[in-house]
Amino acid sequence: MRDFLTQIHPVPEALLTEYLSHWSEYHVPKKTIMTAPGEVERYMYFVVEGVQKSYYLHEDKQHVIAFTYPPSFSGIPESFFTQSPSHYFLETLTESRFFRLPYEKHQALMQEHREIETLFRKAMEFFISGMVQRHYELMAYDIKARFKAFAERSPHLFQLVPNKDLASYLRIDPTNFSKLLNSIKL
């Protein structure tokens, strides 16, 4: 986690050590809903092991919006940062191990240390940039271009995530997803 955070923004070693000391380890079995609609995300998670997905349910159909896996943050970010109810689910696909930090401690450390606040501002900039790119691809690309862009950016997810979840994430019918998957070499 130390290396991951340092790549986002350098923080003095003593401060980073103090900050990391407030995170606690947390284990979750596979197929566990960690956050559901209506619940407020109380923790920020850092994924050490496992894969998770966030998704909406509409007319009993899952619409996958994101996957998290090591090394990355996880949770429902807008619920965490605004302390408002989530509109969607966070579920583990596999047994998962995290470090987690409560909202109150995160806020206190950001208020006390400008470097921690800068670190998370920069992390949010990367997150927003990625979300805008994903939104653009969903709006502007046809299914083949979406599939190809995803395959180039995240080929490892084909081994980690069920095809039905990848198809949902890419907004591609599962039959068309299978055809595209069979047409490329990963």
N, C-alpha and C positions, 0 to 999 in steps of 0.2 A: 504494500500500500504506500509505503514511503516513496518508492521510486515512481509510482504512478502519479502521486501528488506533486512531486518535484518536477516532473515533466510538464505539468500544467503551469506551475509558477514556483520559482524558488522561494523557500521560506527558511529563515535561520534555523539551524539544526536543533538548538535548544527549544525553540518554540514549536517546531514540528514534533519533537519528542513529547513535549507536554500535550500538544493537541491529540496526538495518537493515543496517549495514555487514557483518554476519556472514551475511546471506542471499546465496546465489549463484544466478545465472540457470541455468535448466535447460530444455531443449527435448525434446519427445517426439513422435514421429510418431503419426498417428491409428491406431486399432485396436491399441494397444500395451498389454499387461498390465504395469502398473507394480508391482503387488503381487499375489501369489497366496496362496492358503491355505497355511499352514505357514511363510510368510516373515514376518519381523519388520519392521515399518515403521520405517525408520531416519531418515526425514526428515518434517518438517512442510512442507507445500507451500502456497504462496499462488498462486492462479490469476490469471495476467495475460491469457492468451488461451486459448480452447478450452473444450471441454466433456468431462467425465469422468462415468463411472458406477461405482458400487460395487454388487456383486451376489453372491449365493450361487448355487451350482449344486446342484440337487437332482434326481436322476434325469434328468440331462442337460437340465434346464430352468432357464433363468435366472430368478432372483427379484431384481429390482432394488430396492435399498434407499435409494439416494440419487444425486443428480446434483450435480456441482460445476461452477462456471463463474465468470467474473470478476464482481465482486471477491469472492472467498471463499477460505477455507482448503480444502485437499483432503488426501486420504490416508486411512489407516485409523486413526481417532483412538484407539480402545481399544488397538490394537497399538502405536501410537506411545507413548502415555502410560504403558503398563504394560510395554513392551518384551517383549511376549509374541507368539507366532505369530498371524497373522491367520487368521480363519475364512472369509474371503471375498476376492473380487477387487476391484481398482481398475484400471479400463481407460479409456484415452482413446477418446472417440467421434470427436474431431476432432484435428488437429494441435494441440498444446498447448504453451504456454510458461508457466513457473512461476518463482517464486523459491522456494528451499528452504533449510531450516536443519536441520543434523544434531541428533539427539536430545541428544547430550552437550553441545553448545554451548547449546541451548535450556535444559537443566537448569542449567547453570553460570550463565547470565545470570539465570534466575529466582531462584536462590539468592543471587546477588550483589545483585540489585536488586528490592526489594519492589514497586516500581511495575510491573515486567514480570510478576511473579507475579500481581499484582492484575489486570492486563490480561488474562491468560489464564484466570484464575478467572472473570472476567466473560464472556469469550468462551465458556467451557464452560457457564456458566449459560444463555446464549442458545441454545447447541447443545442442551442437555438439554431446555430448554423446547420447542424445535421438535420434538425427537424424541417427547416426551410428547404433544404435540398431534397429531403424525402417527399415533402409536400409537392414540390415542383415536379419530381419524377412521377408521382401519382396523377398529377393534373395534365402533364404535357406528354408523357411517354405512352406508347402503345404497350401491350402486354409483353411483346418480345423485347423491346428496349428496356422495360422495367426489369424483366428477368435477367437480361444480359448485364445491366448495370449492377444489380444485386450480386450476381455470380462473380463479377470481377472484384467487387468491394468486399464481399463476405463469403467466400467459398467454403470456409470452415463451418458455417452454419448448416450446410447440407448434411453434415455428419452429426450435428448436435440437436437439431430440431426436426420434429415430424413434418413430413411434406405437406400435410393438411394445414399446419400452422404457417408454414412458409407461403403456401398459396394464399391463405387469408391475408397475411402481411402484405403481399404484393398485389392483392386485389385481382387475383387470377383464378378462374374456375379450376377446381382440382384436376379435371380431365385435360384442360389446356396446359396446366402446370406439368403434368406427367409427360405430355408430348414435348414440351420445351426441355424438360429435364433429360429426356432421351435423345434430344437433338444436339446436346453440347457435351464436350468432354471436360469434366471437372478435375 
